[in-house]
Amino acid sequence: MDRLNELYRIYHDQINFCFVYILEAHAEDEWPISSARWSPHGQPIRYNQTRTIDQRLHVAKEFVRDFHLEMPVVIDKPDENLFERFYAPWPVRIHLFDTNRQLIYQAEPSETMLELNEIRFHLQSILSMK
């Protein structure tokens, strides 16, 4: 998250950022894994699938706190999961939209990793078009 926060700090005054918290990828009650690979505490992250707005808000707030996310965060409504259905953001994706809300770029992870230099290139391209 440090590098994502860095991009946010560099570009947030020129480009709108928003982190969309979607459904749990490895919910304990659906598809649990015991990996602590990305956990800031070194322990597996264990949540059941969020089914209400309050549950998702609670988990999203803990995510922001634990991972020190600096950008604004919204949640995908658990009863619809529209962002997840339309944009397939799982396991991890960054989407760039133009001012008309048209998708202009979707980062594709490689082994659950994103190359943030590629994102930086696209952000700079957007700024050069202004």
N, C-alpha and C positions, 0 to 999 in steps of 0.2 A: 504493500500500500504506500510505502514511502515514495516510490517513483510516480505513482498515480497522484499522490498529494503534491508532488513537485510540479507535475504538469498543470494541475489545477492552480497552484500559486503563480505560475508563469503566465497563464493565459486567462484566468478567470475574469479579468477586467475587460477582455476583448471578446470572449466567447462564453456563452452560457453553458454551464455544466450541471448535470443532474445524474445522480446515482440511483438506479431503480432496483430496489430490493424485491426479488422474486421469491417463488416458493423454494423450500429447502431441497437442495440437490440430494442429500443423503440423510433424509429424515429417519429417525430411529424407528418409527412405525411403518416405514415403507422400504427403504433401501439403505440400511445402516452400513457404515464402514468404520473401521477403528483407526483410521489414519489421523495423525496429528500434524501432518506435513505443513499446513499453513497456519496452524493454531498459534496465536501469540503466547499462549500459556503452556505449550508443549503437551497438551492433553487433547484427545479427540473432542470435537465439538458435537454435542448431543442435544438435538431438539426433535420433537415430534413435528410432523407437518403442520404448518399454521393453517387454520381453517376459518379464523375470524380476523377482522381488521385489528382488534386489540392484541391478539396473539402475534400477528405479523409485526405490528408496531413495536411490541415489546422486544422481539428478537432482533428487529432492525436497529433499535436503539442500543442493544447490547453489542451488536456488530460494530456500529459506529464508535462506541466507547472502546471496545477491545482492540480494534484495528486502527484507531485514531484517524478515521476518515474525516477529511476537512470539507469536502464539497457538500452541497445540499443533497438530501436523500428523500426520495418518495418511495412508496410501496406499491407494488402491483396488487390490486384488490384480490384477496384470496378466493372469493366466490366466482371470479371471472378469469383471473390470470391472463388478461388480454395482452400485456406486453410480452409475456413468455410465449404465448401462442403465436403472435404475429411476428416477433423478431428473433425467436429461438436464441435467447441470450445465454443459455446454459451450455457448457460449464462456465465460461467467462467470455464476455464479448464487450467490445466498445463500439458503440454506434455513433456516427456523426450525421446530423440532420442539417439541412440548409434552412434558411429563414422561412421557407414555405413549408417546413416540417416534412420535407421529402428526404428519405434515407439516401445519403450520398456515399457512405462508406461503412462497412462492417468488418471489424478486425476478426481474423480467424486465429484462434490459439493453436499452438503447436505443443502437444503434450501438456495441456492446461496452462501454458505460458503465453503471454502476449509480448510482442516486441514493441515496447513503448517508443522506440525511436521512429518506428513506422507511423505511429499515431502522431508524434510530434511533427513529422513531415506533412501529414495531412492537415494538421491544425495550421501550420505555417502556410500551406497552400490556400486554405480558406481565407486566412488573413490577407494574403497577397491579392485576392480577388475583390477585396472591399475597396 
